[in-house]
Amino acid sequence: MTERESWQVSGAAAEVYERCFVPAIFGQWAPQLVSAAGVSSADRVLDVGCGTGILARAAADRVADEAQVTGLDVNAGMLAVARRIRPGVVWREGDAAALPFPDDSFDVVMSQFALMFFPDRVAALREMRRVLKPDGRLAVAVWGPYERATGYVVLSEIAERRCGRAAADVLTAPFVLGDRDALAGIFRAAGIDDVTVELRPGTISFPTVDVFVETEVRGSPLEALLDEEGHRDLLAEARDALRPFCAGDGRVTMPLDAYVVTAGPPPPSVE
């Protein structure tokens, strides 16, 4: 029996995730990953660790029938939001390390910013390879090096000082696969040898520092770790420390790069 993913959020947090994180962070990457995988009209597509479904929705826009796209996540709250937004996509609750699909089921398997949270990443990648057709295409995105995500470096240092190591760990956890060689090694351990690992530049942008901090707190397990005083202290110090990233209108924009890992034959021309 495999250990299921432990990064869980409430239904309310899933709504925050969709409303705030998707436009500020994840929305820019979904079209890039769909293009990297070469999703075309006839493909059957699986999105592993789909969250509220931004990547699956981008794939559904490319295929002939959106029911050709399946999104899988362990978190019921995330899936409830995904179903509400795009009911025509197939949404499944399940474990990435034990995918509930037969061998050779999909032309394309993708995963966007979820691999970091899987307890057994090698098992999850083996499962992705198992359900992929022999000539299928795999595309996986994870966050790049932590030190390049300078806004998160600042915020996690404040969180540790003000709220303790556990709070900082929530903010640094997404960057655990930020080493190129170690990342490629996980794919090799899963039997996926011929991979391309590309570091792509990206940004995160919120209307204000307050909105950024509130989104990080309300849309993640961080909310359960902060009392009212800790939340207030984190916000107050972040306003000052993140000022260098702010434009004249208060909008905060910070670098947030990602590794895009692809495997399989070159993608076909998009139909």
C-alpha atoms as an extended CHARMM CRD file, in Angstrom:
* protein
*
       271  EXT
         1         1  MET       CA              0.0000000000        0.0000000000        0.0000000000  PROA      1               0.0000000000
         2         2  THR       CA              1.3580000000        3.4200000000       -0.8840000000  PROA      2               0.0000000000
         3         3  GLU       CA              1.3100000000        6.4400000000        1.3810000000  PROA      3               0.0000000000
         4         4  ARG       CA             -1.1410000000        9.0120000000        0.0770000000  PROA      4               0.0000000000
         5         5  GLU       CA             -0.2150000000       12.6320000000       -0.3710000000  PROA      5               0.0000000000
         6         6  SER       CA             -0.5180000000       14.5930000000        2.8760000000  PROA      6               0.0000000000
         7         7  TRP       CA             -0.8230000000       18.1770000000        1.5540000000  PROA      7               0.0000000000
         8         8  GLN       CA             -4.4980000000       18.7350000000        2.2190000000  PROA      8               0.0000000000
         9         9  VAL       CA             -6.5630000000       21.9260000000        2.2430000000  PROA      9               0.0000000000
        10        10  SER       CA            -10.1570000000       22.7090000000        3.1150000000  PROA      10              0.0000000000
        11        11  GLY       CA            -12.8430000000       23.4890000000        0.5680000000  PROA      11              0.0000000000
        12        12  ALA       CA            -12.5490000000       27.1720000000        1.4460000000  PROA      12              0.0000000000
        13        13  ALA       CA             -8.7980000000       27.0470000000        0.8920000000  PROA      13              0.0000000000
        14        14  ALA       CA             -9.3570000000       25.3610000000       -2.4600000000  PROA      14              0.0000000000
        15        15  GLU       CA            -11.5460000000       28.3000000000       -3.4880000000  PROA      15              0.0000000000
        16        16  VAL       CA             -8.7500000000       30.6810000000       -2.4440000000  PROA      16              0.0000000000
        17        17  TYR       CA             -6.3190000000       28.5640000000       -4.4460000000  PROA      17              0.0000000000
        18        18  GLU       CA             -8.4240000000       28.8920000000       -7.5930000000  PROA      18              0.0000000000
        19        19  ARG       CA             -9.3100000000       32.5440000000       -7.1430000000  PROA      19              0.0000000000
        20        20  CYS       CA             -5.8590000000       33.7910000000       -6.1400000000  PROA      20              0.0000000000
        21        21  PHE       CA             -3.0400000000       31.3310000000       -6.8460000000  PROA      21              0.0000000000
        22        22  VAL       CA             -4.2260000000       30.3110000000      -10.3170000000  PROA      22              0.0000000000
        23        23  PRO       CA             -4.2140000000       33.7960000000      -11.8970000000  PROA      23              0.0000000000
        24        24  ALA       CA             -1.1690000000       34.9660000000       -9.9450000000  PROA      24              0.0000000000
        25        25  ILE       CA              1.0530000000       31.9110000000      -10.4340000000  PROA      25              0.0000000000
        26        26  PHE       CA             -0.2580000000       28.7630000000      -12.1170000000  PROA      26              0.0000000000
        27        27  GLY       CA             -2.2080000000       30.2040000000      -15.0380000000  PROA      27              0.0000000000
        28        28  GLN       CA              0.9290000000       31.2950000000      -16.8880000000  PROA      28              0.0000000000
        29        29  TRP       CA              2.4040000000       27.7840000000      -16.8100000000  PROA      29              0.0000000000
        30        30  ALA       CA             -0.5260000000       25.6470000000      -17.9800000000  PROA      30              0.0000000000
        31        31  PRO       CA             -0.3250000000       26.7110000000      -21.6720000000  PROA      31              0.0000000000
        32        32  GLN       CA              3.4410000000       26.2240000000      -21.6000000000  PROA      32              0.0000000000
        33        33  LEU       CA              3.1660000000       22.6770000000      -20.2960000000  PROA      33              0.0000000000
        34        34  VAL       CA              0.3880000000       21.7870000000      -22.7450000000  PROA      34              0.0000000000
        35        35  SER       CA              2.6010000000       23.0670000000      -25.5870000000  PROA      35              0.0000000000
        36        36  ALA       CA              5.6570000000       21.2350000000      -24.2410000000  PROA      36              0.0000000000
        37        37  ALA       CA              3.6250000000       18.0060000000      -24.3390000000  PROA      37              0.0000000000
        38        38  GLY       CA              2.2650000000       18.7790000000      -27.7920000000  PROA      38              0.0000000000
        39        39  VAL       CA             -1.3630000000       18.1030000000      -26.8250000000  PROA      39              0.0000000000
        40        40  SER       CA             -3.4510000000       17.7860000000      -30.0040000000  PROA      40              0.0000000000
        41        41  SER       CA             -7.1040000000       17.1510000000      -30.8270000000  PROA      41              0.0000000000
        42        42  ALA       CA             -7.0840000000       13.3470000000      -30.7930000000  PROA      42              0.0000000000
        43        43  ASP       CA             -5.0900000000       12.8870000000      -27.5850000000  PROA      43              0.0000000000
        44        44  ARG       CA             -6.2990000000       11.2990000000      -24.3810000000  PROA      44              0.0000000000
        45        45  VAL       CA             -4.7120000000       13.3330000000      -21.6120000000  PROA      45              0.0000000000
        46        46  LEU       CA             -4.1370000000       12.7740000000      -17.8810000000  PROA      46              0.0000000000
        47        47  ASP       CA             -3.2960000000       15.5660000000      -15.4230000000  PROA      47              0.0000000000
        48        48  VAL       CA             -1.8310000000       14.0610000000      -12.2290000000  PROA      48              0.0000000000
        49        49  GLY       CA             -2.1910000000       16.1580000000       -9.0790000000  PROA      49              0.0000000000
        50        50  CYS       CA             -4.5780000000       18.4570000000      -10.9140000000  PROA      50              0.0000000000
        51        51  GLY       CA             -5.6290000000       20.6770000000       -7.9980000000  PROA      51              0.0000000000
        52        52  THR       CA             -8.4990000000       22.8810000000       -9.1390000000  PROA      52              0.0000000000
        53        53  GLY       CA             -7.7670000000       21.9250000000      -12.7390000000  PROA      53              0.0000000000
        54        54  ILE       CA             -6.0220000000       24.7810000000      -14.5250000000  PROA      54              0.0000000000
        55        55  LEU       CA             -3.7230000000       22.4220000000      -16.4910000000  PROA      55              0.0000000000
        56        56  ALA       CA             -6.5300000000       20.0020000000      -17.3620000000  PROA      56              0.0000000000
        57        57  ARG       CA             -8.6380000000       22.9350000000      -18.5570000000  PROA      57              0.0000000000
        58        58  ALA       CA             -5.8130000000       24.1300000000      -20.8040000000  PROA      58              0.0000000000
        59        59  ALA       CA             -5.5610000000       20.6210000000      -22.2670000000  PROA      59              0.0000000000
        60        60  ALA       CA             -9.3470000000       20.4470000000      -22.7280000000  PROA      60              0.0000000000
        61        61  ASP       CA             -9.1390000000       23.5580000000      -24.8800000000  PROA      61              0.0000000000
        62        62  ARG       CA             -6.8660000000       21.6520000000      -27.2830000000  PROA      62              0.0000000000
        63        63  VAL       CA             -8.6800000000       18.3220000000      -27.6980000000  PROA      63              0.0000000000
        64        64  ALA       CA            -11.7440000000       17.4720000000      -29.7680000000  PROA      64              0.0000000000
        65        65  ASP       CA            -13.8670000000       16.4810000000      -26.7680000000  PROA      65              0.0000000000
        66        66  GLU       CA            -13.0570000000       17.6730000000      -23.2590000000  PROA      66              0.0000000000
        67        67  ALA       CA            -14.0500000000       14.2470000000      -21.9050000000  PROA      67              0.0000000000
        68        68  GLN       CA            -10.7380000000       13.0570000000      -23.4140000000  PROA      68              0.0000000000
        69        69  VAL       CA             -9.0570000000       14.8440000000      -20.4890000000  PROA      69              0.0000000000
        70        70  THR       CA             -8.8930000000       13.3620000000      -16.9950000000  PROA      70              0.0000000000
        71        71  GLY       CA             -7.7450000000       15.2400000000      -13.9060000000  PROA      71              0.0000000000
        72        72  LEU       CA             -6.7190000000       13.2680000000      -10.8190000000  PROA      72              0.0000000000
        73        73  ASP       CA             -6.0900000000       14.5730000000       -7.3160000000  PROA      73              0.0000000000
        74        74  VAL       CA             -6.1180000000       13.1860000000       -3.7960000000  PROA      74              0.0000000000
        75        75  ASN       CA             -7.8240000000       16.2860000000       -2.4170000000  PROA      75              0.0000000000
        76        76  ALA       CA            -11.6140000000       16.2560000000       -2.5600000000  PROA      76              0.0000000000
        77        77  GLY       CA            -11.8580000000       20.0030000000       -1.9250000000  PROA      77              0.0000000000
        78        78  MET       CA             -9.7320000000       20.7830000000       -4.9550000000  PROA      78              0.0000000000
        79        79  LEU       CA            -11.7530000000       18.4160000000       -7.1320000000  PROA      79              0.0000000000
        80        80  ALA       CA            -15.0450000000       19.9800000000       -6.0510000000  PROA      80              0.0000000000
        81        81  VAL       CA            -13.8500000000       23.3310000000       -7.3860000000  PROA      81              0.0000000000
        82        82  ALA       CA            -12.5300000000       21.6870000000      -10.5740000000  PROA      82              0.0000000000
        83        83  ARG       CA            -15.8910000000       19.9980000000      -11.2640000000  PROA      83              0.0000000000
        84        84  ARG       CA            -17.7780000000       23.2250000000      -10.7380000000  PROA      84              0.0000000000
        85        85  ILE       CA            -15.6250000000       25.1280000000      -13.2190000000  PROA      85              0.0000000000
        86        86  ARG       CA            -15.3030000000       22.4840000000      -15.9770000000  PROA      86              0.0000000000
        87        87  PRO       CA            -17.8610000000       19.6930000000      -15.5310000000  PROA      87              0.0000000000
        88        88  GLY       CA            -17.1220000000       18.1490000000      -18.9340000000  PROA      88              0.0000000000
        89        89  VAL       CA            -13.6230000000       17.0510000000      -17.9260000000  PROA      89              0.0000000000
        90        90  VAL       CA            -13.3680000000       13.7050000000      -16.1100000000  PROA      90              0.0000000000
        91        91  TRP       CA            -12.3170000000       14.3410000000      -12.4990000000  PROA      91              0.0000000000
        92        92  ARG       CA            -11.0770000000       11.4330000000      -10.3620000000  PROA      92              0.0000000000
        93        93  GLU       CA            -10.0140000000       11.2430000000       -6.7400000000  PROA      93              0.0000000000
        94        94  GLY       CA             -6.9960000000        9.0270000000       -6.3630000000  PROA      94              0.0000000000
        95        95  ASP       CA             -3.3860000000        8.4860000000       -5.3500000000  PROA      95              0.0000000000
        96        96  ALA       CA             -0.6250000000        9.4510000000       -7.7770000000  PROA      96              0.0000000000
        97        97  ALA       CA              1.4100000000        6.4370000000       -6.6690000000  PROA      97              0.0000000000
        98        98  ALA       CA             -1.4350000000        4.0190000000       -7.5120000000  PROA      98              0.0000000000
        99        99  LEU       CA             -3.2070000000        5.4590000000      -10.5380000000  PROA      99              0.0000000000
       100       100  PRO       CA             -6.6490000000        3.8860000000      -11.1100000000  PROA      100             0.0000000000
       101       101  PHE       CA             -6.1470000000        3.3690000000      -14.8540000000  PROA      101             0.0000000000
       102       102  PRO       CA             -5.0200000000        0.4590000000      -17.0560000000  PROA      102             0.0000000000
       103       103  ASP       CA             -1.6130000000        0.3420000000      -18.6970000000  PROA      103             0.0000000000
       104       104  ASP       CA             -1.1440000000        2.3790000000      -21.8930000000  PROA      104             0.0000000000
       105       105  SER       CA             -4.2980000000        4.4700000000      -21.3400000000  PROA      105             0.0000000000
       106       106  PHE       CA             -3.1430000000        7.9630000000      -22.3140000000  PROA      106             0.0000000000
       107       107  ASP       CA             -1.3400000000        9.6900000000      -25.1620000000  PROA      107             0.0000000000
       108       108  VAL       CA             -0.1560000000       12.4700000000      -22.8490000000  PROA      108             0.0000000000
       109       109  VAL       CA              0.4650000000       12.4980000000      -19.1030000000  PROA      109             0.0000000000
       110       110  MET       CA              1.2080000000       15.8190000000      -17.4280000000  PROA      110             0.0000000000
       111       111  SER       CA              1.7130000000       17.0840000000      -13.9000000000  PROA      111             0.0000000000
       112       112  GLN       CA              2.1350000000       20.7070000000      -12.8790000000  PROA      112             0.0000000000
       113       113  PHE       CA              3.6550000000       21.6640000000       -9.4980000000  PROA      113             0.0000000000
       114       114  ALA       CA              2.4400000000       18.5310000000       -7.7410000000  PROA      114             0.0000000000
       115       115  LEU       CA              5.3670000000       16.0890000000       -7.8510000000  PROA      115             0.0000000000
       116       116  MET       CA              7.0390000000       17.9020000000       -4.9380000000  PROA      116             0.0000000000
       117       117  PHE       CA              4.1580000000       16.9430000000       -2.6300000000  PROA      117             0.0000000000
       118       118  PHE       CA              3.9790000000       13.2280000000       -3.4760000000  PROA      118             0.0000000000
       119       119  PRO       CA              5.3810000000       11.0850000000       -0.6220000000  PROA      119             0.0000000000
       120       120  ASP       CA              6.8100000000        8.5620000000       -3.1180000000  PROA      120             0.0000000000
       121       121  ARG       CA              7.8410000000       10.5560000000       -6.1730000000  PROA      121             0.0000000000
       122       122  VAL       CA              9.5560000000        7.6590000000       -7.9060000000  PROA      122             0.0000000000
       123       123  ALA       CA              6.4330000000        5.5030000000       -7.5570000000  PROA      123             0.0000000000
       124       124  ALA       CA              4.2920000000        8.3450000000       -8.9320000000  PROA      124             0.0000000000
       125       125  LEU       CA              6.5440000000        8.7330000000      -11.9750000000  PROA      125             0.0000000000
       126       126  ARG       CA              6.5230000000        4.9840000000      -12.5620000000  PROA      126             0.0000000000
       127       127  GLU       CA              2.7420000000        5.0950000000      -12.5210000000  PROA      127             0.0000000000
       128       128  MET       CA              2.7000000000        7.9760000000      -15.0020000000  PROA      128             0.0000000000
       129       129  ARG       CA              4.9680000000        5.9420000000      -17.2800000000  PROA      129             0.0000000000
       130       130  ARG       CA              2.8040000000        2.8280000000      -16.8430000000  PROA      130             0.0000000000
       131       131  VAL       CA             -0.4310000000        4.4990000000      -17.9530000000  PROA      131             0.0000000000
       132       132  LEU       CA              1.2940000000        6.2820000000      -20.8410000000  PROA      132             0.0000000000
       133       133  LYS       CA              1.1730000000        4.6690000000      -24.2820000000  PROA      133             0.0000000000
       134       134  PRO       CA              4.5560000000        3.4270000000      -25.5990000000  PROA      134             0.0000000000
       135       135  ASP       CA              4.7830000000        6.4160000000      -27.9590000000  PROA      135             0.0000000000
       136       136  GLY       CA              3.1740000000        8.8120000000      -25.4720000000  PROA      136             0.0000000000
       137       137  ARG       CA              4.5200000000       12.0990000000      -24.1580000000  PROA      137             0.0000000000
       138       138  LEU       CA              5.2390000000       13.0840000000      -20.5580000000  PROA      138             0.0000000000
       139       139  ALA       CA              5.5460000000       16.6670000000      -19.3020000000  PROA      139             0.0000000000
       140       140  VAL       CA              6.1270000000       17.5800000000      -15.6560000000  PROA      140             0.0000000000
       141       141  ALA       CA              6.7050000000       21.0070000000      -14.1060000000  PROA      141             0.0000000000
       142       142  VAL       CA              8.2590000000       21.6730000000      -10.6920000000  PROA      142             0.0000000000
       143       143  TRP       CA              9.5320000000       24.8600000000       -9.1340000000  PROA      143             0.0000000000
       144       144  GLY       CA             13.1390000000       25.8090000000       -9.7920000000  PROA      144             0.0000000000
       145       145  PRO       CA             15.8970000000       26.6310000000       -7.3050000000  PROA      145             0.0000000000
       146       146  TYR       CA             14.6900000000       28.1480000000       -4.0400000000  PROA      146             0.0000000000
       147       147  GLU       CA             17.3690000000       30.8250000000       -4.0320000000  PROA      147             0.0000000000
       148       148  ARG       CA             16.0070000000       32.2120000000       -7.3150000000  PROA      148             0.0000000000
       149       149  ALA       CA             12.5410000000       32.6840000000       -5.7810000000  PROA      149             0.0000000000
       150       150  THR       CA             13.7450000000       35.7110000000       -3.8480000000  PROA      150             0.0000000000
       151       151  GLY       CA             10.3370000000       36.8370000000       -2.6080000000  PROA      151             0.0000000000
       152       152  TYR       CA              9.7030000000       33.4420000000       -1.0390000000  PROA      152             0.0000000000
       153       153  VAL       CA             13.1790000000       33.4690000000        0.4980000000  PROA      153             0.0000000000
       154       154  VAL       CA             12.2880000000       36.7370000000        2.2370000000  PROA      154             0.0000000000
       155       155  LEU       CA              8.8420000000       35.5540000000        3.3540000000  PROA      155             0.0000000000
       156       156  SER       CA             10.0430000000       32.1780000000        4.6440000000  PROA      156             0.0000000000
       157       157  GLU       CA             12.7840000000       33.8520000000        6.6990000000  PROA      157             0.0000000000
       158       158  ILE       CA             10.1590000000       36.1060000000        8.2830000000  PROA      158             0.0000000000
       159       159  ALA       CA              7.8680000000       33.1350000000        8.8910000000  PROA      159             0.0000000000
       160       160  GLU       CA             10.5930000000       31.1960000000       10.6790000000  PROA      160             0.0000000000
       161       161  ARG       CA             11.5770000000       34.1470000000       12.8390000000  PROA      161             0.0000000000
       162       162  ARG       CA              8.0130000000       35.1250000000       13.7090000000  PROA      162             0.0000000000
       163       163  CYS       CA              6.1260000000       31.8300000000       13.6490000000  PROA      163             0.0000000000
       164       164  GLY       CA              8.6130000000       28.9630000000       13.8430000000  PROA      164             0.0000000000
       165       165  ARG       CA             10.2430000000       26.3990000000       11.5970000000  PROA      165             0.0000000000
       166       166  ALA       CA              7.0270000000       24.5670000000       10.7120000000  PROA      166             0.0000000000
       167       167  ALA       CA              5.5570000000       27.7160000000        9.1550000000  PROA      167             0.0000000000
       168       168  ALA       CA              8.7190000000       28.3260000000        7.1320000000  PROA      168             0.0000000000
       169       169  ASP       CA              8.6920000000       24.6950000000        5.9840000000  PROA      169             0.0000000000
       170       170  VAL       CA              5.2830000000       25.2030000000        4.3440000000  PROA      170             0.0000000000
       171       171  LEU       CA              6.7450000000       28.0290000000        2.2470000000  PROA      171             0.0000000000
       172       172  THR       CA              9.9670000000       26.2240000000        1.3100000000  PROA      172             0.0000000000
       173       173  ALA       CA              8.4040000000       22.7950000000        0.6200000000  PROA      173             0.0000000000
       174       174  PRO       CA              7.4460000000       23.5840000000       -3.0070000000  PROA      174             0.0000000000
       175       175  PHE       CA             11.1420000000       24.0590000000       -3.8820000000  PROA      175             0.0000000000
       176       176  VAL       CA             12.3520000000       20.6610000000       -2.7010000000  PROA      176             0.0000000000
       177       177  LEU       CA             12.9840000000       19.4980000000       -6.3040000000  PROA      177             0.0000000000
       178       178  GLY       CA             14.8390000000       22.6420000000       -7.3200000000  PROA      178             0.0000000000
       179       179  ASP       CA             18.1410000000       20.8700000000       -8.0790000000  PROA      179             0.0000000000
       180       180  ARG       CA             18.4250000000       19.9250000000      -11.7670000000  PROA      180             0.0000000000
       181       181  ASP       CA             20.6050000000       16.8360000000      -11.3040000000  PROA      181             0.0000000000
       182       182  ALA       CA             18.5700000000       15.4700000000       -8.3950000000  PROA      182             0.0000000000
       183       183  LEU       CA             15.3770000000       16.0440000000      -10.3600000000  PROA      183             0.0000000000
       184       184  ALA       CA             16.6960000000       14.1430000000      -13.3840000000  PROA      184             0.0000000000
       185       185  GLY       CA             17.8210000000       11.3870000000      -11.0170000000  PROA      185             0.0000000000
       186       186  ILE       CA             14.2640000000       10.8350000000       -9.7800000000  PROA      186             0.0000000000
       187       187  PHE       CA             13.1020000000       10.2900000000      -13.3550000000  PROA      187             0.0000000000
       188       188  ARG       CA             15.9570000000        7.8520000000      -13.9970000000  PROA      188             0.0000000000
       189       189  ALA       CA             15.0750000000        5.9390000000      -10.8270000000  PROA      189             0.0000000000
       190       190  ALA       CA             11.5530000000        5.5920000000      -12.2200000000  PROA      190             0.0000000000
       191       191  GLY       CA             12.9040000000        4.1020000000      -15.4540000000  PROA      191             0.0000000000
       192       192  ILE       CA             12.4530000000        7.3150000000      -17.4760000000  PROA      192             0.0000000000
       193       193  ASP       CA             15.9250000000        7.9030000000      -18.8650000000  PROA      193             0.0000000000
       194       194  ASP       CA             15.6060000000       10.0890000000      -21.9310000000  PROA      194             0.0000000000
       195       195  VAL       CA             14.3950000000       13.3260000000      -20.3620000000  PROA      195             0.0000000000
       196       196  THR       CA             14.9350000000       16.9760000000      -21.1620000000  PROA      196             0.0000000000
       197       197  VAL       CA             15.1020000000       19.3220000000      -18.1720000000  PROA      197             0.0000000000
       198       198  GLU       CA             14.6400000000       22.9990000000      -19.0090000000  PROA      198             0.0000000000
       199       199  LEU       CA             14.6970000000       25.8850000000      -16.5300000000  PROA      199             0.0000000000
       200       200  ARG       CA             12.1400000000       28.4650000000      -17.6190000000  PROA      200             0.0000000000
       201       201  PRO       CA             11.7760000000       31.9710000000      -16.1560000000  PROA      201             0.0000000000
       202       202  GLY       CA              8.5110000000       33.0120000000      -14.5630000000  PROA      202             0.0000000000
       203       203  THR       CA              7.0180000000       35.4710000000      -12.1220000000  PROA      203             0.0000000000
       204       204  ILE       CA              4.4350000000       35.7130000000       -9.3770000000  PROA      204             0.0000000000
       205       205  SER       CA              2.3300000000       38.8600000000       -9.2150000000  PROA      205             0.0000000000
       206       206  PHE       CA             -0.3050000000       40.0880000000       -6.7400000000  PROA      206             0.0000000000
       207       207  PRO       CA             -2.1000000000       43.4430000000       -6.3960000000  PROA      207             0.0000000000
       208       208  THR       CA             -0.4070000000       44.1370000000       -3.0390000000  PROA      208             0.0000000000
       209       209  VAL       CA              1.8960000000       42.5120000000       -0.4990000000  PROA      209             0.0000000000
       210       210  ASP       CA             -1.1120000000       42.0510000000        1.7600000000  PROA      210             0.0000000000
       211       211  VAL       CA             -2.9400000000       40.0340000000       -0.8970000000  PROA      211             0.0000000000
       212       212  PHE       CA              0.1650000000       37.9050000000       -1.4900000000  PROA      212             0.0000000000
       213       213  VAL       CA              0.6060000000       37.0920000000        2.2010000000  PROA      213             0.0000000000
       214       214  GLU       CA             -3.1050000000       36.4970000000        2.7720000000  PROA      214             0.0000000000
       215       215  THR       CA             -3.2160000000       34.1280000000       -0.1980000000  PROA      215             0.0000000000
       216       216  GLU       CA             -0.2130000000       32.1810000000        1.0540000000  PROA      216             0.0000000000
       217       217  VAL       CA             -1.7950000000       31.8590000000        4.4880000000  PROA      217             0.0000000000
       218       218  ARG       CA             -5.4220000000       31.1580000000        3.5160000000  PROA      218             0.0000000000
       219       219  GLY       CA             -4.6640000000       28.9140000000        0.5430000000  PROA      219             0.0000000000
       220       220  SER       CA             -2.2650000000       26.4880000000        2.2050000000  PROA      220             0.0000000000
       221       221  PRO       CA             -1.6820000000       24.5020000000        5.4230000000  PROA      221             0.0000000000
       222       222  LEU       CA              0.0370000000       27.6260000000        6.7740000000  PROA      222             0.0000000000
       223       223  GLU       CA             -3.3200000000       28.8740000000        8.0480000000  PROA      223             0.0000000000
       224       224  ALA       CA             -3.4940000000       26.1090000000       10.6430000000  PROA      224             0.0000000000
       225       225  LEU       CA             -0.0140000000       26.9680000000       11.9500000000  PROA      225             0.0000000000
       226       226  LEU       CA             -0.5580000000       30.6740000000       12.6450000000  PROA      226             0.0000000000
       227       227  ASP       CA             -2.4530000000       32.2230000000       15.5090000000  PROA      227             0.0000000000
       228       228  GLU       CA             -3.8170000000       35.7480000000       15.1760000000  PROA      228             0.0000000000
       229       229  GLU       CA             -0.6650000000       37.3580000000       16.5400000000  PROA      229             0.0000000000
       230       230  GLY       CA              1.6320000000       35.3300000000       14.3070000000  PROA      230             0.0000000000
       231       231  HSD       CA             -0.4520000000       36.1780000000       11.2680000000  PROA      231             0.0000000000
       232       232  ARG       CA             -0.3900000000       39.8650000000       12.1250000000  PROA      232             0.0000000000
       233       233  ASP       CA              3.3730000000       39.8870000000       12.7310000000  PROA      233             0.0000000000
       234       234  LEU       CA              4.0770000000       38.0290000000        9.4880000000  PROA      234             0.0000000000
       235       235  LEU       CA              2.0310000000       40.5050000000        7.4890000000  PROA      235             0.0000000000
       236       236  ALA       CA              3.5170000000       43.5940000000        9.1480000000  PROA      236             0.0000000000
       237       237  GLU       CA              7.1280000000       42.5770000000        8.5430000000  PROA      237             0.0000000000
       238       238  ALA       CA              6.4360000000       41.3370000000        5.0020000000  PROA      238             0.0000000000
       239       239  ARG       CA              5.0370000000       44.7320000000        3.9910000000  PROA      239             0.0000000000
       240       240  ASP       CA              8.3990000000       46.3190000000        4.6950000000  PROA      240             0.0000000000
       241       241  ALA       CA             10.6830000000       43.4920000000        3.5520000000  PROA      241             0.0000000000
       242       242  LEU       CA              8.9600000000       42.9970000000        0.1890000000  PROA      242             0.0000000000
       243       243  ARG       CA              8.7930000000       46.6930000000       -0.6790000000  PROA      243             0.0000000000
       244       244  PRO       CA             11.6970000000       46.3650000000       -3.1820000000  PROA      244             0.0000000000
       245       245  PHE       CA              9.4660000000       44.1200000000       -5.3080000000  PROA      245             0.0000000000
       246       246  CYS       CA              6.5920000000       46.6270000000       -5.4080000000  PROA      246             0.0000000000
       247       247  ALA       CA              5.6700000000       48.9580000000       -8.2550000000  PROA      247             0.0000000000
       248       248  GLY       CA              4.3380000000       52.4660000000       -7.7350000000  PROA      248             0.0000000000
       249       249  ASP       CA              0.7520000000       51.2370000000       -7.6000000000  PROA      249             0.0000000000
       250       250  GLY       CA              1.6220000000       48.7040000000       -4.8990000000  PROA      250             0.0000000000
       251       251  ARG       CA              1.5980000000       45.6100000000       -7.1390000000  PROA      251             0.0000000000
       252       252  VAL       CA              4.1970000000       43.1060000000       -6.0140000000  PROA      252             0.0000000000
       253       253  THR       CA              5.9750000000       41.0520000000       -8.7030000000  PROA      253             0.0000000000
       254       254  MET       CA              8.6850000000       38.5340000000       -7.8710000000  PROA      254             0.0000000000
       255       255  PRO       CA             10.6830000000       35.9350000000       -9.8040000000  PROA      255             0.0000000000
       256       256  LEU       CA              9.4300000000       32.3300000000       -9.6760000000  PROA      256             0.0000000000
       257       257  ASP       CA             11.1590000000       30.0200000000      -12.1410000000  PROA      257             0.0000000000
       258       258  ALA       CA             10.2650000000       26.4230000000      -12.9870000000  PROA      258             0.0000000000
       259       259  TYR       CA             11.8240000000       23.2910000000      -14.3920000000  PROA      259             0.0000000000
       260       260  VAL       CA              9.8540000000       21.7070000000      -17.2350000000  PROA      260             0.0000000000
       261       261  VAL       CA             10.7740000000       18.0480000000      -17.7020000000  PROA      261             0.0000000000
       262       262  THR       CA              9.6950000000       16.2690000000      -20.8810000000  PROA      262             0.0000000000
       263       263  ALA       CA             10.0890000000       12.7210000000      -22.1400000000  PROA      263             0.0000000000
       264       264  GLY       CA              8.8940000000       10.8090000000      -25.1850000000  PROA      264             0.0000000000
       265       265  PRO       CA              9.0390000000       11.4470000000      -28.9240000000  PROA      265             0.0000000000
       266       266  PRO       CA              8.9910000000       15.0390000000      -30.2110000000  PROA      266             0.0000000000
       267       267  PRO       CA              5.4600000000       16.4000000000      -29.9410000000  PROA      267             0.0000000000
       268       268  PRO       CA              3.4700000000       16.5580000000      -33.1620000000  PROA      268             0.0000000000
       269       269  SER       CA              2.3630000000       19.8150000000      -34.7140000000  PROA      269             0.0000000000
       270       270  VAL       CA             -0.7500000000       21.0580000000      -32.9580000000  PROA      270             0.0000000000
       271       271  GLU       CA             -3.8300000000       20.4860000000      -35.0820000000  PROA      271             0.0000000000
